[in-house]
Amino acid sequence: MKSILIVEDEQAIARVLAAYLRKAGFDVRHAADGPTALSQFDSDVPSLVLLDVMLPGMDGWDLLRIIREKSACPVIMLTALDDIQDRLNGLNAGADDYMSKPFVPEEVVARVNAVLRRNPHWTAEGEGKRYFGNLVIDLAAKQVLLNGAEVALTPRDLSLLLFLSEYPNRTFTRDHLIEQVWGMDYDGSDRAVDLSIKRLRQALSHWLPETGEIRTLRGMGYQFWIAN
C-alpha cells in the first residue's frame, strides 16, 4: 500500500484530506509542523508528501529543500497563495505539483494519483545500466551516478533524464516531452520542462562535456547529446 505524508498545521484540512486519501486506498500519516514531518519522513519515507507552505517551526520551502537533498520522493505543495511566481518557485525547487487553497478534496486525490502514475520510467522494472563517460544511469536501481556518487533527482527530473537518455542525439519539443514525461493529464505550463532541464544541468554539472550534455536547440527543443 502506498503511503502519503500530509504536512499541514490546519487540523480540519488535514482530517478531510486524510479521510479522502484513506478512502482511495492510501496509508496516511500526518505531521503538523516541519520538524515532526522531517522525523516521520526519515523514519519511513512515504510514497508522496502533501506539503503546506506555511508551517510552524519550519516553512514548506525549507522542508522541501531538505527533502530534495536526501530523496526523490514526490512532493505536492499546498498553499493559500495563488501567485504564478510562487508556483514557479515551487516547481523550480523540485516540487512535482502545486495546489492553491481552497481546493476540492477529490481533486487532491486525483492530483496524487496523477503524480504517482505519470512517471512510468520511475516505476517500471528495468535491467542494466547506461554508461555515458563518468555518468552512469542504473535502470534496475533507478539511480543516476556521477563519478561514482549518486545524484539526487526528483522523480520527474529522473523520468525526463531516463526518457532523453533512451534516445541519444534525438531532439524533442517541449510538447513531446510534456506528453511523454508529464503525462496527457498535465494541464500546466510547458515552462516546467525548462525548469526541469535547468535542474538536470545543475545536477549534472560535473558530467564531462566531451562525453555528453543536455543541449538546447533554439526553436526546436532539447537533446541528450553524446559523442559518437
N, C-alpha and C positions, 0 to 999 in steps of 0.2 A: 504494500500500500504506500502510495506517495504521500509525503508529509509536507505540510505548509506551516511556516512560522509567521504568525501575524505580529507585527511590531506596531502597536497602536496604543496610545495612552487614554483614548476615549473609550471607556469600558462598554458603553452601549453599542458603539460601532463595532468593536472587537467581537462582542457576543453575537451580533447579527451575522457578521462575516463568517465566524466560526460555525454557526448553525447551518448556513447555506453550503459551506465547503464540506462539512461532515456529511450532509445530505447527498453531496456529489461524490462521496466515496473517499475523501481525503482524511488523513490523520492530521489533526490540527493542534498546534501549540501556540501559546500567546505570551508575549512579553510587553510590559507597559513602559519600559524605558530602555535606553541604549545599552547600559552595562549588563542588564539582565538578558537582553537579546543576544549580546555577544557571548555570554556564558552558555546560553542554550544552544547557540549556533555551534560553538566549539565542542560541546558535549555530544551533539547529534546533528550533523549537517543535514538540513532539510532539502527537499526536492525543489522548493521555491520559497522566497521570502516576500511577503507583502509588507512594505516598509513605509511608515508615515514619515513625513519630513520633519514636522515639529514634535520633538520628543524631549522629555526631561532628562537631564544628565548628559545627553549627547544627541546632537541633531542627526537627522537621517542622512545628510550628506557625508558627515564624518563616519557614520556607521557603514554606509555604502563603500566608502574608500577603504575601510579596514577589511570589509568582506572581500573586496576585489583584490586586496593584497594577498589573500590566503586561499581564495576559492573562486571557481567559475559558476557558482550556484546562481540560477536565475533570480532576478530581483525586479519586482514591480513597485514603483514609487506611488505613494498615496499622499495627496496634499490638498489643502483648501485653496491653494493658489492656482489660477488658470492663466498663466503667463507663458508666452512662447519661449522666452529666454530661460525660464525655469525648466521647461520641457527639454530644451536643448542642453542645458546644464546637466540634467539627469541622464540623458542619453549619452552625453559626452563623458560622463563619469562612469559609465558602464551599466546603467540601468537597462533592463530589457523591455520595459514598457512603463507607462506613466498614466495615472488616472487622477482626475480632479474631483474633489468633493463638491456637492453631494453626488453620490453615484448609486446606481441600482445594483443591489447585491448579485442579481443574476448576471449582470454584465461583468462584474468582477470574476465570477466563476468562469464565465466564457473567456475572459482575458487570460486567466490562469491556465485553462486548458489549451488555449492558443499558443501561449509561450512554451508550454511543455511539449507541444507536438510539432511546432514549426521548425525544429532543428533536427531533421532526420539524420544528418551526418553525426550529430552528437549522440543520438540514442541507438543508432544502428550498430549491429555487430560488424566488426571489421577485423581483418587479419593483415599482418605485415607492416612494414614501415616504408615511408618515402624519405629518400635522402637527397638533400639539396645543399651540398657542401657541409658547412657547420650547422645547418638546420635539418632537424630530423622530425618527421611527423609520424608518431606511433599510432596507427589506426586502432589496434587492439586495446591499448591503454587509454586512448583518447587524450594523448598528451602531445605537446609540442616542446621539443628540446632544442636549445641553442647553446652551443659549446658545452653540451652535456648537462646543462641546468634546465629545469622545467620552466616554461614560460606560462605565466598565469594569464588566461584569457577568459572573457565571458563566454557563455555557451554560444551566443550568436556570432561573436567575433571568431570563435573557433569554427563554427559551421561555415562562415564565409571563407576562412582560410582553407578549410578542407575542400570546399567546392572549387575554389580557384586553383588549388594545387592539383586537383584532379584533371585539369585541362591546361597544362602549362603552355604559355605563349599564345593563348587564345583570349581575345578581347570580349568583355561582356558589358552591356549597357547597364545603367542603374536599374532600369525597369526589369531586365532579365534577372539581375541579382536579387531584387526585391521578391520576384516570383519564386525563385529557386531557394532562397535562404530565409527570407522573412515569411513567405507563405502568401497564398492567394487572399487570405482573410485580413492581411495587413492593410490598414487604411491611413497610415501616417505619411509623412513626407519622405521623399527619396533622399532628403538630406541625411537620413540615418545611415545610408550607405557611405557617404563621405566621412561621417564621423567614425564609423566602424573601420574604414580604411586608414584613417588617421591614427586610431588606437593601435591597429596592427603594425603600422610602420614604426610607431614609437616602441612597441613591444619587441619588434624585430630589428631594432636599430643596430645591433651588432652582427647581423647577418652579413656575411662577406659580399660586398657589392659586385665583385667579379663572378660570383656564383649565381646570384639572382636577386630580384627585387620585385616589389609590387609597383607597377607602373601606371601612370595616368596618361591616357591617350586623349588629348583635348578633343572634345566634340564626339568622342566615340565611347569611352568608358574606361574600365580597369582591366589590367592583365597581370597574371602571375608569370613574370618573365624569368626564364632560367637560361643560362649559357648553354649553347649546344656543344 
